[in-house]
């Protein structure tokens, strides 16, 4: 009996030792994965992708666009050191920021620090995203700008806001960067609506309050902006390259439907778009190496990778979705990037097949 008891004690001791060892191994594995992921989150990758555009003029060959998205006011290292490490010395033709760069609180300092990396004179275009604050001021603030303070600060630093078409010319050829909203804009009715607001506010008797004055400035600016848009759109030539910028990626259904509804004379027209630049999904935020995104809003679990990042052909047009730099609030239960390094992408236009 004593011998049997001793055997049972030894087996129990071995079992506890095995479980303890297994627990230690699991803790070490979790710690290792955490450390690896922490390193990934602070290591910015630099990618280059070529987009072939049939008939691209020679003067636009190798026109390069540094495509960034979804920083959400984050710092990637002290003074953006991780970004500086991969971007310093790069000289793209332009930089496109496709939304959610400042985040809900309008924190522009992180974006301004990032912009300081680019060579002086680099054209930087910014499209506000869904989580960025309102672009235009509807209340009185420190300046007379019709833009919200966060946007005005970026403009002071030389950033061009993509609330109207922006052009970059090389020789006799032009690349147009056009916000997605203009492809579905009813220009005539929008102009009439803003003019009606101007008339209403201008008819208020007596002196306007500060907020009313701000609203009037905003409405007057919208009238001027829409008139400029109309004149600009009329000047775009068929041979010009059109690049649409949107925060959320286009779907095949959207592109197909928009093309069917367009008239031959409509400008801008999706059928004339050579490339779409988008962001929005942060590559799925949580990813499994070798598998892809675990989940994405609207797309569900394990979406096809081309729906959340990278270059793909959608409804007859190239679309590049930036994997993003920061964390999106569209993933409330996944508040950090997992196995998903921040990514900067140089998109290069070419007339040849790479």
N, C-alpha and C positions, 0 to 999 in steps of 0.2 A: 504493500500500500504506500509506503513511504517513497519507494522508487517511482511508482506511477504518479504520485503527487509531484515529485521532482521533475518528471518529464513534462507534466502539464504546466508547471511554473516556467520551465525553460521555453516551451512553445509560446506561452503568453508573453514572455519577455521579448522573444524574437519578433512576435507580431507587433508589439508596441514599438520596438526599434525600427521595424520596417515602415510602419505608418509615420513615425517621426522623421525618418529619412526621406520618405516620399513627400511629406509636408515641407521639409527644407528644400527639396528639389523644386517643388512647385513654387515656393516663395522666391527662390533664385531665378526660376524661369520668368515669373511675373516681373521681378525687379529688372531682369535683363531686357525683357520686351519693353518695359516702361522707359528704361534708359535709351534703348534703340529708338523708340518713337520720339523721345525728347530730342535726341540728336537730329532725327529726320525733320522735326518741326522747326529746327533752327538752322537747317541747311537748305538754302534756296537753290533750285536747279535751273539751268539755262538750256533751253531747247531751241532748235531751229527747224522750221518746216517750210517747204516750198509749195507755192500755189501756182499751178499752171493756168494762165489766162490766154486763150486763143487770140492771136492778133495783137498781143501786147506790143506797143511801140518800143523801139530800141532804147529811147531815152528813159523808159520806165523799167527796163530790165534790171533786176536785182533791187528794185525799190523795196525798202525794208521797213516793217512796222513792228515796233516792240509792243506786244500786246500784253497788258496787265489787267487784272480784275480782282475785286472782292478783297481788298486790303482791310477794309472796315476799321480804319484808324489804328491798325496794329503796328508795333515796332518789331522788326525782325533783327534782333541784336541791338546793342547800344548804338544810337544814331544811325539805325538801319545798316549796321555793319555787314549783315548777311547779304542784303541786297547790294550793298556797295561792292562786296567781294566779287559778285558775278557780273555786275553792270558797269563798273568803272572801266573806262577805256573804250566802251562800246559806242558806236556812232550810228544809230538807226536813222533812217530818213525822217521818221516821226515816231511819236509814242501815242498809243491809244489806250485810255483807261475806260474800260467798258462797265462801269457801275459799281456801286457799293464800296467806294474807296475811302470815304470819310466815316461811314457808318451813321447810325441814328442820332448820335450826339453832335455830329458835324465837326469832328476832331480833325482839323486840317494839318496840324503840326507834323504828323507822321507822313502825310502826303508831301508836304513842303520839303521835309528832310529827304524824301525819296527823289523828288524833282531836282534837288541840288546835285544829285549824282550825274545827271545828264550834261553833255557839253553845252556851253552857252549858245543860245540860238536854236536849240532843238525845239521843234514844234510839238507841243503836248496838248492832246485833245481829250476832254473828259465828258463822258455821258453820265449823268446822275442815275443811280440805281433805285430799286424799289425801297431799300432800307436807308437811303440817304435822306436828309431832311428836305423840305420843300425848297425848290430852286429859287423862287421869287419871293420877295418880301411883301407881305400883306399888312404889316404893321410898321410903325415908325421905328427906325433904328439909327445908329450913329452916323450913317452917311446917306447921301441922296441916291445911292445906287438902287435900281429896281430889283437887284439880286439880293438874296439872303446873305447875311454876313459871311457865312462859310464860303459861299461861292465867290463873293467879292474879294476875299483874301486870296483865293486861288487865282483869280483874274489878275490881281495886282502882281502876282508872281509870274505872270505870263501865260497861264493856262487858258486855252480856248474852250469855252463851254459849248458842247454840241447840242445847242437848242436851235440851230440852223445849219445849213450846209457849210462845210469848210473845204477849201481847195488848197492843194499843193501842186505847183506847176513845175515841170521839168521840160525845158525847151518849149516846144509848142503843144505839149501834152499835159493833161491835168488829171489828177486823182481827186475825186470828190468823196468826202466822208459825210454821210447823211444819216441822221438819227432815224430809227425805225418808224417813229410816229409820223414822220412826214410822208411816208408811203401810203398812209390811209387818211391823211388830213383832208378835211373839206375846207379848203383855204378860204373860199368866198364866204361861207357861213360863219367860220371862226372870226374872220375879220369884221364881219357885221356885228357879231356878238360883242367883241371887245370895243368897237366904236360906240355901241349902245351904252356900254358901261362908262366910257369917257363922257358921253353926252349927259348921262344921269348925274355923275359926280360933279361935272362942271356946272350943272344947273342948281346945285345946292346953294341956297341964299346965305349970304354972310361968309365969314372966314371959315375955312375947313379946319377940322381937328387935325392933329398930326397924323393919326391913323388914316383919316379920309384922304389927306394929301398923299400919303404913301400909296394908297390904293389907286388914286388918280395917276400918279407917276407910273405905277405898274401897268395900268390899263393903257396909258399912252405908249409905254414902251412896247406892249404886246402888239398894238396897231402898227407901230414902226417896224417891229420885228417881222410880222406877217407880210407887210409890204415888201420888205427886203427879201424874204423867202420867195415870194412870187417872182420878183425880178431875177433872183439868182437861179431859180429852177428853169426859168425861160432861157437862161444863158447856157445851160448844160447841153453839150453836144453829144450826139450818138457815139462818137469815137472816144469820148472821155471815159475813164474808168470810174465806176461807182462802187463804193464800199459802204455797205449798210452797217451801222453800229447799233446794237441792241443789248440790253442787259440780260434778259432771259432768251435762251436760244429759240430759233424758229423751228416749228415742226413741219414735217412733210405736208400735212394737211393744210397748214396755214399758207405755205408757199403755193401749193396747187390752187387753193381757193382764190388767193390774191391775184394770181396770174389769170385765172378765168374771168375775174371781174374787171380787170384793167382794160381800158380802151387803148387803142394804138397810139393815141396822141398824149396819154397821161405821162407827166413828168413830176417827180421821179417814178419809175416803174420797176417792180421787182424783177421783171424779165430782163432788165438792163443791168442788174446787180452782178458784179463779178465775184464778190466775196462778202460774207457776213461775219462780223466779229461780235462774239457774245461772251457772257460769263454766267454767273448766277448759281451754279451748282457746287463750286469748290471741289470738283472732281468726285463728289459724293461724300466728302468730308471724312467718313470712315471707309477705309478700303482694306481688302484682304490681298496681300501680295500674290500675284499670279492669277487672281480671280477678278478683282475690280471692286466697284462700289457695292457696299452692302445695301444701301437704301438711298433714295433721293425723292424729294417732294414731287408729287404728281406722277412720278415714274414707278414708285413702289420698290420692292426688294429686287436686288441684283439686276439693275437696268443694264442694257447694252452700253458698253463703254463710250461709244461714239455719241450717245445722248447726253453725256455729262462732261466730256472733255475731248480735246483733240480735233483733228481735221476730218470732215466727212462731207459727202455730197448729198444735199438735202433738196429733193424736189427740183433738181436741175441747177443748183447753185452751191458753191463751196461755202462751208461754214466752219469757222474755227472757234471752239469753245475753250476759253482759258480755264485751266485747272484752279486758278486763283492763288491768292497769297495768304489770306487770313481765314477767319472762321465766319460762317454765315448763321444768322439768327433763324434761318429757315430750318435748321436742325436743332430744335430746342432741347432734345434729349441727348444730343451728341455735341457737346459744347467745345470740342477741340478736334484737331485733325489727327487721324490715326493711320499710320503707315501711308502717309500722304504728304510728301514734301511740298512746300510752296513752290510755285513754278512761274518762271518768266519765259515768254516765247517770242522769238524773232520770226515773224511771218515774212517770207521773201517772195515777191512777185516775179514770175518768169514767163517767158513765152515758149519755153521748151519743156519737154517732158523730162522730169528728173527721175 
